Amino acid sequence: MPPKKYIGTLEASKILHVDPSTIQRWIDSQLIPSHRTAGGHRRISLDDLQKFAAARHVPIDIAPDRPRILIVDDEPDVLETLRVRIAGFRPDIDVLTADQGFKAGFAVHQYRPTLVFLDIRMPGINGVHVCKLIKTDPSTRDIIVVGITASRDPHEIEALLRAGASSVLLKPIETDDLKNVLARTIPLALLHPSDVHRDRPEAAAS
């Protein structure tokens, strides 16, 4: 199941065609439920925004989202190889990349991917720490995290699983393993038929 999407006040204002200050007033008046991220930013559930708009007959403009995945790895060759392979057999999915843990955190909050492929060993903020940040934030904890690693160290793999990853793939990653993960997390049957053939440029966080 895709994660419940949360958006910021600016995006909410565009959806409802109002000024951001109006959204803030509705939040302050508790007309629209919201929560704050660790960085102090307001986040609104898209479901709650739709309910608010329907109850007050406010016009709403939400385009259907394509599913997104984020690949996080400090090796450029790994990022590009996985991006190209996934885009080749799943053109219905937007593939984003990040080459370090800090950028991964930004991309997760900015793009709300359904799935994150996360390298365990990275300089600075490693994969275990990034996974913990994703899973302890109420706005991102439903995002599915799958580890990717060249390490065969069971302690590292276990640490990522304890942090909330659903599974770990060992490098070099087989295409069938990628297909199986995507089939479980973003089944083609859940998508609108036009999404499978729609051609859209990829986005990248790195």
C-alpha atoms as one frame of an Amber mdcrd trajectory, in Angstrom:
protein
   0.000   0.000   0.000   1.412   3.458  -0.901   2.308   5.666   2.052  -0.173
   8.267   3.223   0.937  11.490   1.538   1.686  14.613   3.527   2.224  18.045
   2.001   3.369  21.485   3.130   1.280  24.631   3.433   2.554  26.044   0.118
   1.494  22.958  -1.823  -1.841  22.933   0.020  -2.435  26.556  -0.950  -1.856
  25.726  -4.615  -4.240  22.763  -4.451  -7.023  24.888  -2.910  -6.159  28.031
  -4.904  -5.771  30.217  -1.812  -2.975  32.216  -0.211  -0.602  30.241   2.076
  -1.620  32.535   4.939  -5.199  31.296   4.527  -4.029  27.712   4.937  -2.141
  28.744   8.057  -5.251  30.408   9.508  -7.292  27.260   8.878  -4.597  25.216
  10.614  -4.451  27.624  13.568  -8.252  27.414  13.832  -7.954  23.588  13.840
 -10.085  23.333  10.711  -7.296  21.393   8.995  -5.326  18.870  11.091  -1.545
  19.136  10.812   1.681  18.215  12.558   5.197  19.646  12.659   8.309  17.892
  11.367  11.524  17.769  13.375  12.591  20.856  11.426   9.453  22.766  12.459
   7.636  22.606   9.108   3.864  22.134   8.973   2.671  18.954   7.272  -0.915
  18.217   6.231  -2.341  14.849   5.268  -3.635  14.947   1.708  -6.603  12.866
   2.894  -7.468  15.492   5.524  -7.145  18.278   2.963  -9.524  16.501   0.598
 -12.054  15.978   3.420 -11.823  19.655   4.379 -12.394  20.743   0.773 -15.342
  18.376   0.299 -17.059  19.472   3.530 -16.826  23.157   2.583 -17.296  22.758
  -1.177 -13.893  24.297  -1.818 -12.593  23.620  -5.357  -9.606  21.314  -5.262
  -6.969  20.638  -7.883  -5.006  17.435  -7.304  -3.354  15.743 -10.246  -2.868
  11.982  -9.949   0.612  11.195  -8.674   2.897   8.671 -10.286   4.629   6.409
  -7.784   8.200   7.384  -6.902  11.180   5.478  -5.637  14.391   6.902  -4.226
  17.791   5.214  -4.623  20.403   6.270  -2.065  24.036   5.292  -2.619  27.360
   7.152  -2.516  28.621   5.351  -5.643  27.571   7.185  -8.858  27.863   4.017
 -10.955  25.464   2.165  -8.664  22.939   5.018  -8.772  22.988   5.247 -12.549
  22.920   1.491 -13.129  19.939   0.935 -10.847  18.125   3.996 -12.193  18.486
   2.860 -15.809  17.537  -0.739 -15.059  14.436   0.177 -13.083  13.332   2.796
 -15.622  13.746   0.178 -18.338  11.263  -2.340 -16.975   9.057  -0.024 -14.887
   8.522   3.195 -16.894   5.407   3.833 -14.771   7.648   4.821 -11.817   9.599
   8.050 -11.332  13.130   7.196 -10.174  14.974   9.678  -7.968  18.526   9.428
  -6.661  20.568  10.800  -3.769  24.310  10.279  -3.262  24.488  10.900   0.492
  22.386  10.533   3.622  21.704  14.248   4.066  20.339  14.566   0.522  18.284
  11.421   1.083  16.539  13.020   4.049  15.673  16.085   1.995  14.439  13.997
  -0.954  12.243  11.813   1.266  10.417  14.858   2.650  10.299  16.709  -0.660
   9.141  13.878  -2.952   7.459  11.349  -0.617   8.612   8.180  -2.400   6.722
   4.940  -1.930   9.978   2.996  -1.691  13.597   3.797  -0.793  16.533   1.622
  -1.837  19.106   2.534   0.811  22.808   1.723   0.911  24.021   0.737   4.378
  27.604   1.998   4.142  27.857   5.692   3.310  30.182   8.430   4.571  28.645
  10.896   7.011  25.099   9.762   7.746  25.006   6.022   7.093  22.039   3.988
   5.924  21.048   2.762   9.387  20.754   6.341  10.643  18.791   7.445   7.555
  16.421   4.511   8.002  15.830   5.421  11.652  15.037   9.009  10.670  12.513
   7.819   8.084  10.839   5.363  10.424  10.617   7.629  13.481   9.008  10.541
  11.622   5.189  10.142  11.587   5.016  11.712   8.126   7.450   9.219   6.524
   7.359   6.060   8.647   5.063   4.242   6.179   7.662   4.549   3.404   9.107
   1.142   2.577  12.889   0.895   2.988  14.919  -1.838   1.287  18.618  -2.000
   2.081  21.278  -2.476  -0.596  24.811  -3.441   0.351  27.992  -5.160  -0.789
  28.716  -6.065   2.813  28.069  -9.603   4.006  28.427  -8.521   7.632  25.337
  -9.938   9.389  25.579  -7.312  12.143  25.261  -4.454   9.641  22.354  -6.121
   7.893  20.610  -6.852  11.181  21.098  -3.234  12.306  19.295  -1.961   9.207
  16.460  -4.445   9.660  16.091  -3.394  13.295  15.966   0.238  12.136  12.886
  -0.596  10.078  14.033  -1.866   6.677  11.743  -4.531   5.246  14.566  -6.474
   3.557  18.140  -6.183   2.269  19.442  -6.898  -1.251  23.087  -7.851  -1.732
  25.175  -6.203  -4.450  25.521  -6.858  -7.291  21.721  -6.688  -7.347  19.936
  -9.081  -9.678  17.247  -7.675 -11.976  14.798 -10.333 -10.821  15.271  -9.187
  -7.207  14.501  -5.589  -8.214  11.428  -6.706 -10.127  10.186  -8.755  -7.192
  10.557  -5.858  -4.732   8.741  -3.460  -7.051   6.003  -5.996  -7.794   5.338
  -6.288  -4.048   5.468  -2.580  -3.234   4.114  -0.913  -6.399   2.022  -3.481
  -8.294   1.086  -2.545 -11.837  -2.484  -3.568 -11.062  -2.823  -0.614  -8.648
  -1.948   1.953 -11.300  -4.110   3.684 -13.862  -3.461   2.071 -17.289  -2.307
   5.398 -18.757   0.440   5.610 -16.128   2.163   2.535 -17.502   2.812   4.168
 -20.867   3.071   7.822 -19.899   6.473   9.270 -20.723   7.835  11.630 -18.105
  11.372  12.879 -17.461  13.020  11.522 -14.368  13.734  13.696 -11.349  16.940
  13.550  -9.340  17.816  14.779  -5.894  21.536  14.408  -6.342
